[in-house]
Amino acid sequence: MQKITPFLWFDGNAEEAMEFYASIFKESKIISKNRLGEGQPLFLGSFKIENQEFMVLNGGPHFTFSPAISFFVNCNSQKEVDKLWEQLSAGGTKERCGWLKDKFGISWQIIPTALGKLMNDKDPEKVNRVRNAMLQMTKIEIVELQKAYEGL
């Protein structure tokens, strides 16, 4: 069991959210679905994405999600960025600099690992060009980052 587990509070659609996330990520599975009785909606559940466990609760309308907490997803290719960007933003909103909000109101950052590599270069001019290019993007495009890095 992991020591720290994100716990997500939903207003009645926790089961739908678990199934949505499990359908998007390759390495995912629903672990548990607990109901207060036969035929009742989900009360408490858990699922796993890429070896990260999450818990969910249908707790009612008392709390909502905020971009102050987001899930940062490292993507190894543009294909992975594109896939996750489209699937997670379906029914939600696409925002700047690789951020999106899914249809449940949860914020995600869909970021290629190439961005971190380029931003950690020792040449501050290259880093500045990459940062400026990224700040102009909605979905992060690796080819455009690379062009900025090279000064093209």
N, C-alpha and C positions, 0 to 999 in steps of 0.2 A: 504494500500500500504506500502511495506517495505521501509525503509529509504535508504538502500544501496542495489543495485542490480548489480550482475556481468553482464557485457556487453561484449559479445563475437563477434569479427570481423572475418568473414569468407570470403573466396574468391569464392563465388558462390554456396557453399553447405550448407548454414545455415539451410534450410528447412530439408535437409537430416539429419543433425546433431540433430535438435530438435526431429525429429521422431525417430532417433536412441536412444537418451537418454530416451525419453518417453516410448519406448518399453522395456527398461531394468529395470527401477525402478518401484516398485509396486505403490507407491504414486506419480504419475506424470500425467501431462496433458499439452497439448498445449493450450495456452491461446489465442494467436492472430497470424494471418498471414496477413501482409500488403504487397500488391503489388502495383507497380506504374501504373498498368493498367490491363485490362482484358487479361488473358493468359500470363502475364509477370511473370518472376521468383520472388520469395520472395525477398522483399527489407528489411523489418524489421519484427521481430517476437518476441514472448515471450512464455515461457513455465515455468512449475513449477516442481521441484523434491523435494519430502519430505518437502513441505512448503517453499522451497527456490525458489524465482522467478529468472529467467535469461532472459536477452534480447539478441537477435542476430541481426546481420546486415550482409548483403552481400555487403561488401565494396570494394572488389577487392583485388589484390595481394600486396598491399602496406605494410601490416603488417602480421606477423605470430606469432604463439603461442610459448611460451618459458616455460621451466620447472621452471623458476623463480616464476611463479604463477601456483598453482595446486589446485585441489579440494580434500580435505581430507574427506574420507567417513568412519565413525564409523560403524563397523559391529558387530552385536551381537552374531554371531556364525561362525564357520568354513564353514558351508554350505553357508552362505551369502557371506563370503570372496571368496569362490570358484566360486560361481555364478557370482558375479560382476567382479572378476578377469578375468574369461574367456570371458564374454560378452564384457566388455569394452576394452579388449586388442585385440579382433578380428580385424585383419587388421592393428593393431598397433604394439607396441613393449612392451615386458615385461622387467622391469628393476629391480634393486636391492631394497631390504628393503621395499617391498610393493608398489613401484612406478610402474606405467605403463604410456604409452602414447597411446591414442586411435588413430583410423584411421584418425582423423581430426587434430592430433597434440597436443591435450589438455592433460596435465599431471594430473594424478589422484593418490592419495594415498589410497589404500584399506587396512584398518587397523582394526584388531579386537580390541574391547574395552578391551579385556583381556590384551593386551600389555600395555596399560596405567596403569592398575591396578598392574601388575607385576613390571613395571618400577617405581612405586611410593612406593615400599616397603621401610621400614626403614633400612633394612639390605643391606649395600652397596655391599656386595659380591654377594647376590642374584641378585641385580639390574645389576651388572657388567656381570654376567653370562647370564642373559636374553638379555642384550644389545649385547653381543658378538654373541649369537645365532642368533639374529635378523639380525645382520650385514652380516651373512653368507647366508641369505635367499634371494630368489627372491620373491615369494609369501609367505606371513607370515602364518606359521603353528602354531596354538595354542598349539597342543600337544607337539611340539618341544620346544616351549617357556616354557611350564610348566615343562618339563624335565630339562631344563637348570636351571630354578628357584629352583627346588628341588635338583639340583646337581647330577642328574643321567646321 
